Every structure is written in C-alpha cells, then in structure tokens.
Amino acid sequence: MVTILDTRQPAPDKPRLRHPEKAHRPDAAASPPKPDWIRVKAPVSKGYFETQKIARENRLVTVCEEAGCPNIGGCWEKKHATFMIMGGICTRACSFCNVATGMPHPLNESEPESVGRAVARMGLNHVVITSVDRDDLSDGGAEHFVRTIRATRAAAPGTTIEILTPDFLRKPGALERVVEAKPDVFNHNLETVPSKYLTVRPGARYFHSIRLLQRVKELDPTIFTKSGIMVGLGEERNEVLQLMDDLRTADVDFLTIGQYLQPTKKHHAVIRYVTPEEFQSFEKVALTKGFLVVSASPLTRSSHHAGEDFERLKAARLARQSAA
C-alpha cells in the first residue's frame, strides 16, 4: 500500500517536516558504532563546489544530496553527479531512505532541457538520471524520463545515459515507453531481500521488480540492466545468494552491494556492519553466477563510479561474446 501525505503549505513558524510519516514514531534501536572502514572525508574540494554551483544554477535536484550519499565529496570533485528528476519529494516512505516524503509538486516541464544543459556544461562522458517515486502520476513519470533522455542526447550527444528508475508499479505501458527511448543502462534497485520488504520497502513488491528487470531485456536485449542492494539490515547470507540467482534468472548484467547507513534515528537501524572481507566474498560468488560486473564494498552505491563501470560492462560483454 502507498500512503500519500498531506503537504499543504505549513505556517511560517512551522517548517515542513522532511519525514512527517516518521515524526511520531519511537526512535529505532541504536545502531552499532561505525567501524573505521566506513568513514569518509567531508566534501571541501574546488570541484565539489563547482558541481554544486552547476546544479543550483540549473535548479536541479541531485540524489547525492537528497539521499545523503557518503560518496558525494569524491564524486562531485570529479564532476560526477546523479540527477534526480521530478522533484525532491517522494510518494513512498521507505524506512531506509532519506529523500523527503509527501505529495510532490507538479512536474517542472523545463526540467529535461535543464538536465541536458547541465550534462553538456559538465562535459560528462556518462550520466546517471534517477527520480523519486511518483505514484501520483498516471504513468509514474515515464514520459518525463523519456523527455529527459531525449533532451540529454540532444544537448550532449556523446554522453552515455544510465537511468535508475522507480518500479512503475500498476502503471501499464510505462516501462515499455522508457525502454523505447533506449538508455544505455537501465537500473532498478531491489534494495533488500524479499523477507525485509515489509519493513524496509513496504510500497514495493520484490517479484514485480524482478519481472521489470527481466522485461527490459525482453524488450531490448542490447540495453545493459543493473540492480543494487544494501546489506546490514538483518538479512541472512543465503537470502543474498538467492537474490543473486533471482537477478540472473532475469538476465541482469550488473549487481551492486553496499552497506546500509542509517540517515536518522527515525529510520531503520543498522543491524550490523558487514566487513570488507564479506563484501569480497559476495563479489566473488556473484561473478561465478554470471554477472558481467559486480561492485561490492561498504561504500558502494548504485551510481558510484558509474562511468568507469559502464566501460567495464562493455568490455565484459564483448569478452563473453568473443568466447562464445
């Protein structure tokens, strides 16, 4: 079930809560102390502030900021950013996510062109475009994705495009419309194992997401598919291995696995910090199961090093085709 929250303009002395649905919940159980391997440096570089300026001037939202990504300093220093279209308010209230929830504003019809201009100005070889969930829209925002892909190709024809989409749950024809626009990489994250969906991702359906990824390959086998999960939410190792098998059944090419980090005390607690050695083990197992590329580490995120990973994807596919 999806809950849409009333976000009418609050009184001046009562600023809008970022997560109103969580405000009256008791704090989650305390997370364990962060280990040394999970720490990152504060963003202070010149490149970081230049990227921030470009995003501000084009009135663009980035998931890097909205989701509190720990890699923002390193990525923005290199002028790598993940643009989040369709506003910064999500219609779902996942317990892991720091993106604001509520009733979104109407679509900004000039946003696709703004994204294209920003991509061209930043000189990106590869761009990642994601969005909030827009269950309020009849197509879940599919047409807005299409317009953004086309505007980006027009403004920066040499840039490869990776999209990270919602699940388009109960939006017939939406997925097909987006695939028709031919992004280079289609990413949709499972986020966690199926046993955790009720508490971690209650508005989504695990097997719908698997089928969505499978359908992309049925519609256009040339598009690379990708999915990612977080660990440390209380999942068992065998559940992660089964999830890998489910993704390979859907012919998914690329898997990312990263450590879940708790945004606030109202969000799902970190049950444990997975060690770097365990991440290395996950990567080795996933590669034996047939993924073209696997990225697994405590600080791995869906769009971290996306440009370099796209080159790895192309090379791995070519090598596999040559060996066949």
BALONU-434287 format. One line per 10 residues: for each residue x, y, z of C-alpha. Coordinates in steps of 0.02 Angstrom, whole numbers, plus 50000, padded with zeros to 5 digits. Layout:
BEGIN
X,Y,Z | ...
END
This chain:
BEGIN
50000,50000,50000 | 50062,50175,49959 | 50021,50318,50078 | 50009,50494,50008 | 50034,50626,50141 | 49956,50798,50151 | 50092,50928,50123 | 49992,51089,50116 | 50096,51244,50148 | 50140,51248,50334
50133,51403,50441 | 50293,51510,50435 | 50338,51460,50613 | 50311,51275,50574 | 50429,51221,50434 | 50380,51065,50339 | 50448,50904,50411 | 50560,50806,50294 | 50486,50640,50352 | 50315,50680,50427
50264,50496,50425 | 50408,50456,50542 | 50395,50605,50659 | 50291,50519,50793 | 50375,50350,50784 | 50490,50299,50925 | 50674,50305,50882 | 50741,50147,50802 | 50855,50034,50903 | 51028,50106,50918
51146,50062,50777 | 51317,49993,50820 | 51465,50116,50812 | 51534,50146,50639 | 51692,50047,50602 | 51846,50132,50529 | 51815,50063,50355 | 51650,50159,50336 | 51717,50334,50367 | 51733,50465,50229
51808,50640,50216 | 51700,50796,50217 | 51673,50874,50043 | 51783,51030,50030 | 51864,51024,49856 | 51851,51154,49718 | 51771,51027,49602 | 51638,50989,49732 | 51584,51171,49742 | 51588,51191,49552
51471,51043,49532 | 51358,51112,49668 | 51352,51280,49577 | 51301,51200,49411 | 51161,51104,49497 | 51099,51261,49585 | 51105,51371,49430 | 51001,51245,49333 | 50883,51219,49481 | 50918,51033,49481
50896,50907,49620 | 51031,50775,49648 | 51008,50611,49738 | 51184,50637,49801 | 51119,50773,49918 | 50941,50715,49946 | 50989,50538,49997 | 51142,50594,50096 | 51264,50489,49994 | 51431,50464,50084
51525,50473,49918 | 51466,50647,49870 | 51635,50729,49902 | 51734,50613,49789 | 51604,50607,49651 | 51570,50794,49643 | 51756,50831,49645 | 51763,50736,49479 | 51603,50823,49418 | 51505,50660,49431
51327,50687,49491 | 51165,50589,49487 | 51021,50700,49437 | 50854,50665,49522 | 50710,50720,49411 | 50527,50753,49453 | 50564,50848,49612 | 50633,50805,49782 | 50476,50736,49866 | 50435,50551,49853
50262,50472,49869 | 50330,50322,49963 | 50403,50311,50137 | 50536,50176,50135 | 50615,50154,50306 | 50793,50165,50239 | 50781,50319,50128 | 50821,50500,50172 | 50728,50577,50023 | 50584,50686,50083
50410,50609,50078 | 50239,50682,50045 | 50134,50745,49900 | 50252,50806,49762 | 50236,50969,49668 | 50181,50970,49485 | 50315,50921,49359 | 50435,51055,49301 | 50409,51047,49113 | 50577,51132,49078
50675,51009,49184 | 50726,50889,49043 | 50811,51031,48950 | 50893,51092,49111 | 50967,50920,49139 | 51032,50917,48961 | 51115,51087,48981 | 51197,51036,49145 | 51264,50874,49070 | 51337,50969,48922
51414,51102,49033 | 51493,50973,49148 | 51564,50881,48997 | 51507,50712,49061 | 51551,50553,48967 | 51417,50459,49065 | 51269,50524,49164 | 51151,50442,49289 | 50972,50504,49296 | 50856,50444,49434
50693,50503,49511 | 50582,50498,49661 | 50432,50380,49655 | 50285,50472,49578 | 50136,50360,49614 | 50027,50515,49594 | 50061,50519,49405 | 49962,50409,49287 | 50122,50344,49206 | 50233,50354,49360
50338,50485,49270 | 50385,50376,49121 | 50357,50514,48992 | 50464,50634,49095 | 50605,50505,49091 | 50585,50492,48902 | 50592,50681,48879 | 50746,50693,48991 | 50837,50555,48895 | 50798,50641,48729
50846,50814,48791 | 51011,50748,48859 | 51051,50660,48696 | 51014,50821,48600 | 51122,50930,48714 | 51263,50804,48741 | 51259,50676,48600 | 51422,50595,48655 | 51362,50560,48832 | 51302,50385,48877
51145,50381,48985 | 51106,50272,49134 | 50935,50283,49215 | 50889,50224,49389 | 50701,50208,49389 | 50557,50176,49508 | 50461,50013,49488 | 50314,50089,49389 | 50200,49980,49495 | 50023,49974,49423
50072,50090,49279 | 50033,49987,49121 | 50142,50032,48972 | 50258,50145,49071 | 50410,50031,49065 | 50390,49998,48880 | 50388,50185,48846 | 50551,50213,48940 | 50640,50065,48858 | 50589,50133,48689
50696,50288,48725 | 50848,50172,48728 | 50950,50220,48882 | 51121,50136,48882 | 51095,50063,49056 | 50929,50027,49142 | 50950,50017,49331 | 50814,49972,49455 | 50865,49930,49632 | 50792,49787,49732
50866,49871,49888 | 50849,49719,50001 | 50800,49535,50011 | 50614,49490,49999 | 50594,49448,50184 | 50635,49629,50227 | 50516,49715,50106 | 50375,49737,50232 | 50484,49838,50350 | 50612,49914,50229
50520,49942,50065 | 50333,49920,50104 | 50267,50011,49950 | 50359,49895,49829 | 50343,49714,49776 | 50500,49608,49759 | 50445,49496,49616 | 50370,49642,49521 | 50543,49723,49524 | 50624,49561,49464
50497,49550,49323 | 50525,49732,49275 | 50712,49700,49250 | 50676,49542,49153 | 50552,49634,49042 | 50684,49765,48995 | 50793,49628,48921 | 50644,49552,48830 | 50604,49720,48750 | 50783,49767,48706
50925,49642,48739 | 51056,49773,48694 | 51018,49879,48849 | 51127,49839,49000 | 51025,49802,49157 | 51081,49836,49333 | 51016,49819,49510 | 51081,49851,49685 | 51050,49805,49865 | 51101,49862,50039
51162,49742,50172 | 51165,49763,50359 | 50975,49769,50377 | 50962,49599,50458 | 50965,49491,50302 | 51044,49318,50302 | 51187,49272,50185 | 51086,49135,50100 | 50949,49264,50062 | 51076,49373,49971
51136,49224,49870 | 50957,49181,49822 | 50929,49361,49769 | 51080,49346,49654 | 51001,49193,49574 | 50837,49285,49550 | 50926,49428,49462 | 51022,49311,49350 | 50859,49224,49303 | 50805,49397,49243
50969,49410,49146 | 51031,49561,49245 | 51208,49611,49197 | 51271,49714,49342 | 51249,49698,49531 | 51298,49825,49665 | 51305,49784,49851 | 51338,49917,49983 | 51322,49944,50170 | 51160,50021,50233
51188,50180,50335 | 51051,50250,50447 | 51003,50429,50397 | 50915,50474,50561 | 50859,50390,50722 | 50684,50375,50647 | 50747,50266,50504 | 50780,50080,50506 | 50927,50038,50619 | 51089,49966,50555
51084,49788,50620 | 51268,49759,50585 | 51414,49824,50483 | 51465,49696,50352 | 51654,49676,50343 | 51757,49713,50186 | 51802,49528,50180 | 51618,49481,50170 | 51592,49604,50029 | 51738,49525,49935
51656,49356,49958 | 51490,49420,49890 | 51579,49489,49738 | 51668,49325,49700 | 51507,49224,49717 | 51408,49345,49609 | 51536,49337,49470 | 51528,49147,49470 | 51340,49160,49450 | 51362,49251,49285
51350,49439,49315 | 51457,49537,49193 | 51511,49662,49327 | 51494,49663,49516 | 51535,49806,49634 | 51529,49758,49817 | 51606,49860,49958 | 51548,49955,50112 | 51535,50120,50017 | 51469,50051,49852
51315,50144,49791 | 51213,50122,49631 | 51290,50264,49535 | 51463,50268,49615 | 51596,50257,49477 | 51454,50231,49352 | 51555,50294,49204 | 51702,50180,49238 | 51583,50035,49271 | 51496,50064,49104
51662,50040,49016 | 51688,49880,49116 | 51515,49821,49064 | 51550,49847,48880 | 51718,49759,48892 | 51645,49611,48989 | 51503,49588,48865 | 51624,49592,48718 | 51738,49466,48803 | 51593,49348,48837
51529,49362,48658 | 51703,49329,48591 | 51721,49174,48700 | 51551,49104,48647
END
